[in-house]
Amino acid sequence: MHGGYVPSPVSLLAQDALIEHTLSHSRTRIVFAAPEFVARLTAIVARTGSRAIVRETSPDDLGSAGVKPRGGRRLRSQARPRS
């Protein structure tokens, strides 16, 4: 991954104890979660004593609209339709 970060998907079907173990042993710095899981994950992070940040995100809107890559060109998915 860019910047040396490693994504680590965690199944939210797991019990809280397993998620606690995973987060406390992985040095996780940020957790992205859908709004319905934020409260649960915030409580888990607090119990582990981790300094991880729980960031709410929407799986349908990742907030990249209008973001331009280096060089100022739009991503193909953001290109405006031709008239």
BELTANOR-V833834 format. One record per backbone hydrogen bond with DSSP energy under -0.5 kcal/mol. NH is the residue of the N-H (numbers start at 1). CO is the residue of the C=O. If there is no record, write none. Layout:
# BELTANOR-V833834
nh = <NH & NH>
co = <CO & CO>
This chain:
# BELTANOR-V833834
nh = <4 & 5 & 7 & 14 & 18 & 19 & 20 & 21 & 22 & 23 & 24 & 25 & 26 & 27 & 28 & 31 & 33 & 37 & 38 & 38 & 41 & 42 & 43 & 44 & 45 & 46 & 47 & 48 & 49 & 49 & 50 & 53 & 55 & 55 & 56 & 57 & 58 & 59 & 61 & 67 & 69 & 72 & 75 & 78 & 79 & 79>
co = <1 & 2 & 5 & 11 & 15 & 15 & 16 & 17 & 18 & 19 & 20 & 21 & 22 & 23 & 23 & 53 & 55 & 34 & 34 & 35 & 37 & 38 & 39 & 40 & 41 & 42 & 43 & 44 & 45 & 46 & 45 & 29 & 31 & 53 & 54 & 33 & 61 & 57 & 58 & 64 & 73 & 69 & 67 & 75 & 75 & 76>
